[in-house]
Amino acid sequence: MIRVLDGGISTTVQDLGRFGQYHIGMPPSGAMDLFSHRVANALVGNSPEAATLEMTYGGADLRFEEDAVVALAGADMPARIDGDDVPMHEAVRVERGQELETEFTTTGARTYLAVVGGIDVPEVMGSKSTYTLVGIGGHEGRTLADGDELAIGENGVDREAVIGNRAPESRLRDFEAIDDVRVVVGLCDYRLTDESRERLCEVDWKVTPEADRVGYRLEGPELDFVEREQPFGAGTDPSNVVDVGYPIGSIQLPQQPIVLMRDAVTGGGYATVATVISTDRDLLAQIRTHETVRFDAVTVDEALEAREAAQADLDAIRDALE
Amino acid sequence: MTEARIERTELPEPRYEFGGDDHVFVELDEAMSFDANFQAMAITQQISERDIDGVTEICPANASYMVRFDPDVIRPDAMVDRLREIAAETDIEEYSWETRIVDVPVLFQDPWTHETLMEFRDRHQDPDATDLEYSARINGLEDAEAFIETFVGAPHMVTMVGFVPGLPWCFQMVPRSDQLEVPKYEQPRTNTPGRAVGFGGAFSVIYPVQGAGGYQLYGRTPIEVLDAEQTLPDFQESIVFPNPGDVLNYRPIDRDEYDAVREEVEAGTYEYTTASVEFTPDEFFEAPHEYNEEITEVLYE
């Protein structure tokens, strides 16, 4: 069992997500940076489905009430076990009674802690992911708080054998170097003037403090909509459309852009104009408040190539650990 | 009532759009109509029945739909091809579905939404009126009471569920010329009571939980549309109650009935009053008023 001494800023239990419920308004949830979640699991020999802890900016402090093997992946987060530094992207031993203390991330926004056997919480609608808005999944449907107790699962992985597993550096992401995320322009982009459609992918967008698991609110120049008589049922604002379903990663324009993330609202009446490609949603989740990002327009084929490249990196990491 | 029947809407060519590499968004029309909505429901039901490998989400919306898929299993262009095929094979003329008629008691002009709407007057088009008074005025109705009468004068069909779990968007089942239409707040509120009944664009909604919102506020229902704990009998199968295609019949109630129903809900014993009917779009289009009366009558027998 893991005892939470300090829940950190926002720490939740996450896995690959909850599917098949979007049509009732239930977003997938799951790790915001799935790549790092997968790397953390690979390091400790877990399958990708195992639940990890997603720690945002300031991590949690944990006391292990049993022997365990853990790994940190994703944003660089200084950590110590009973005073000894814990390297990132390496499987390390924690003995019963030891405490893992973490500090603020130095680059990136989200760090994943995997433990051999996974975090053992009940599945809700096929997933262990936390969705805090309605309070389901994860640990009691909420972010971790001081005094919480988390069970560790059992999956038959030999703990001794995975200790010292290290992910090859060349296959990992450098979050300091993220300047742009790739998008496929489309959906309701006909609402934008040609000039504004171009600007969307030319300017720097600043990530505001309102950037969380629901969405990233960005700040930048004004974009203009094509003037029209609003269609019946759309509402009066030029940004309004008759309510549509929102893709995860889609960029909507109430005024300034919001990129919808994994706990997003599933639909609504704002025009969506582009979608961050599946691979780069992981990167966006690592961009911090006050940092800037650019949207790089790509084709669907290029998006698929990016997805294959990320998969090749994950495969190489798994292979290196075998 | 200015029109006896609902004019059919000829839909444009659907637009197939990619949402990244793992979503296809299909816009059936830019404007809302029953034709566009029934088409979205019929096609998404067909997609669902085909059980296509790699499809992870099928989401009907008001005048569009969206599919999410795993591009490692089905490529985006192959996904669009399948959707086009299915659309070509779907004909709403031959389409009917089993739907629920649902009694939704509403305490209009309740103290909770009233307090909220007064608190956010500075974000409203008309700070000196209530949301009901404003909505009545811009729809050419005499007063709040006349607006409520029109609002409850015909049932509302659930045309989409989403935003947050369990929130139904509902479109009143009347000809276009009788549709009420209101703008949303100029700036969204940061607070809305849970179970508030609101209206924006041409859609009524029930807010499942307390939170932000921009719809005009008219009343509050004592019943739940979301029960994450699944304690109420109607939530055994799913944590949300409304489904697209459901027909909600808003019924004005007084404070005593509100409190009585609320007590039952809190005790975990409340059961929705519903009836099941075969919904036939053609019959509805031809004589909506008669058809609405016929299908809602069974609720109160």
Interface residues (C-beta under 8 A of the other chain):
Chain A: F19 G20 Q21 Y22 H23 I24 G25 M26 L133 V134 G135 I136 G141 V183 V184 G186 L187 C188 P231 F232 G233 A234 G235 T236 D237 N240 V241 V242 D243 V244 G245 P247 I248 G249 S250 V265 T266 G267 G268 G269 T272 T275 V276 I277 S278 V300 A303 L304 R307 Q311
Chain B: E17 F18 G19 G20 D21 D22 H23 F25 E27 D29 E30 A31 M32 S33 T44 T56 E57 I58 C59 P60 A61 N62 A63 S64 Y65 M66 R68 P71 D72 R75 P76 D77 M160 V161 G162 F163 V164 P165 G166 L167 W169 F171 R176 Q179 E181 P183 K184 G200 G201 A202 F203 P208 V209 L226 A228 S238 I239 V240 P244
